[in-house]
Amino acid sequence: MRAKVWSYAMDQRAFGPRKLMVAFTDADGQLRVLAHAKRTKQPLLTLEACLDMHGDGAAAAVVWCDERVPAGPPPPEFHRRFEHARELAASYGVHLVDWIACDDEQFRAARLMTLMVDEQPDWWDVPAAGDKTGTRRRPRHPKVTRYLPPRC
């Protein structure tokens, strides 16, 4: 996963427009499950559905979300949503490495700032297996309401 993160971003639309895709991996980045679902108006709800259905046993995840990517610097809410998504994933025992927004013309990552992953070695910041703080706890995220997912 670590080496192919941008190729997934470029091919994210293969699952169709208005989708959210999540790659669940082990701590080393070996792909375990690739899930996708219809993106809701609140993408964290879609992420929660994927975490609930496929996050069990995963150490890390990367999210690609088909959404508008405005030109210029990212809006502040983009990074706030990533922080909320990280908290949500952590409540399931999964470390969210990055959130990558994709549209027909460009893509933007919350953390990865280069097209060459090797140039940002701290990007894959997954804690060692012994540092994992539990799995599948009930999320306590203030903006996310649990629900049964449409399908993830």
Legacy VTK file of the C-alpha trace (Angstrom):
# vtk DataFile Version 3.0
C-alpha trace
ASCII
DATASET POLYDATA
POINTS 152 float
0.000 0.000 0.000
2.777 2.406 0.895
4.245 2.351 -2.597
0.920 2.351 -4.474
-1.019 5.061 -2.661
-1.019 7.463 -5.627
-1.931 4.794 -8.180
-5.043 4.041 -6.120
-5.834 7.768 -6.084
-5.581 7.936 -9.865
-7.802 4.870 -10.270
-10.273 5.667 -7.479
-13.023 6.525 -9.978
-12.941 2.926 -11.219
-15.414 2.178 -8.418
-17.734 4.903 -9.706
-18.390 8.543 -8.846
-19.314 9.698 -5.347
-17.597 6.787 -3.630
-15.375 6.477 -0.622
-12.725 3.770 -0.741
-10.756 2.441 2.223
-7.673 0.230 2.082
-7.215 -1.707 5.322
-3.695 -2.983 5.877
-1.439 -4.616 8.411
1.182 -2.464 10.163
3.696 -2.946 7.319
1.247 -1.768 4.662
0.276 -5.190 3.280
-3.261 -4.868 1.888
-5.888 -6.868 3.822
-9.208 -5.501 2.497
-10.172 -2.898 -0.074
-13.666 -1.585 0.718
-15.788 0.983 -1.059
-19.188 2.501 -0.415
-21.391 5.328 -1.607
-20.110 8.572 -0.113
-22.721 10.226 2.058
-23.063 13.965 2.659
-21.109 13.302 5.844
-18.185 11.185 4.635
-17.321 10.181 8.201
-20.525 8.146 8.280
-19.360 6.220 5.235
-15.940 5.706 6.807
-17.602 4.446 9.975
-19.615 1.914 7.968
-16.428 0.606 6.368
-14.641 0.475 9.716
-17.554 -1.370 11.256
-17.738 -3.961 8.503
-14.094 -4.435 7.508
-11.816 -2.802 10.087
-11.574 -5.766 12.435
-7.960 -6.889 12.688
-6.535 -4.130 10.496
-3.674 -2.070 11.882
-3.920 0.823 9.435
-6.073 2.354 6.731
-5.920 4.919 3.946
-9.080 6.641 2.661
-9.766 7.935 -0.862
-12.868 10.063 -1.171
-14.376 11.181 -4.463
-15.040 14.819 -3.648
-14.352 18.243 -5.083
-10.714 19.291 -4.740
-10.557 23.095 -4.950
-7.493 24.791 -6.408
-5.108 26.418 -3.992
-4.414 25.480 -0.413
-6.783 23.035 1.264
-9.656 24.548 3.215
-9.306 24.254 7.017
-12.260 21.861 7.239
-10.335 19.324 5.122
-7.709 18.898 7.838
-10.291 19.054 10.638
-12.226 16.217 8.990
-9.033 14.192 8.715
-8.366 14.648 12.439
-11.946 13.573 13.247
-11.559 10.592 10.898
-8.317 9.630 12.673
-10.108 9.714 16.036
-12.958 7.633 14.635
-10.588 5.022 13.164
-8.629 4.897 16.426
-11.856 4.080 18.259
-11.901 0.889 16.142
-8.227 0.185 16.834
-7.204 1.234 13.301
-4.573 3.903 12.604
-5.733 6.180 9.762
-2.599 7.096 7.823
-4.125 9.543 5.339
-7.283 10.908 3.716
-6.928 11.554 -0.008
-9.553 13.643 -1.782
-9.938 12.869 -5.487
-11.914 14.413 -8.320
-11.719 14.263 -12.112
-8.849 16.733 -12.297
-6.721 16.503 -9.161
-6.233 14.908 -5.784
-4.990 16.091 -2.407
-3.747 14.196 0.637
-4.134 15.391 4.201
-0.611 14.229 5.117
1.392 13.087 2.098
2.932 16.155 0.515
4.940 14.573 -2.286
4.311 12.273 -5.221
7.383 10.273 -4.214
6.460 8.448 -1.005
10.145 7.754 -0.277
10.702 11.515 0.011
8.413 11.627 3.076
9.512 8.619 5.152
7.463 9.701 8.182
4.213 9.434 6.180
3.563 5.792 7.100
3.337 6.542 10.826
1.678 3.314 11.966
2.601 2.440 15.565
4.357 -0.847 16.242
2.005 -3.770 16.892
2.647 -3.627 20.654
1.558 0.036 20.736
-1.966 -0.693 19.455
-4.491 0.421 22.051
-7.313 -2.062 21.584
-9.807 -2.978 18.903
-13.451 -2.379 18.085
-14.404 -0.060 20.892
-17.613 1.912 20.514
-16.762 5.192 18.764
-17.048 8.304 20.882
-16.745 10.807 18.079
-19.058 13.785 18.731
-20.123 14.318 15.108
-20.689 10.721 14.079
-23.855 8.790 14.802
-23.681 5.030 14.445
-25.987 3.529 11.860
-26.317 0.404 9.801
-24.372 0.999 6.594
-26.019 0.759 3.185
-23.206 -1.573 2.051
-19.490 -1.267 2.362
LINES 1 153
152 0 1 2 3 4 5 6 7 8 9 10 11 12 13 14 15 16 17 18 19 20 21 22 23 24 25 26 27 28 29 30 31 32 33 34 35 36 37 38 39 40 41 42 43 44 45 46 47 48 49 50 51 52 53 54 55 56 57 58 59 60 61 62 63 64 65 66 67 68 69 70 71 72 73 74 75 76 77 78 79 80 81 82 83 84 85 86 87 88 89 90 91 92 93 94 95 96 97 98 99 100 101 102 103 104 105 106 107 108 109 110 111 112 113 114 115 116 117 118 119 120 121 122 123 124 125 126 127 128 129 130 131 132 133 134 135 136 137 138 139 140 141 142 143 144 145 146 147 148 149 150 151
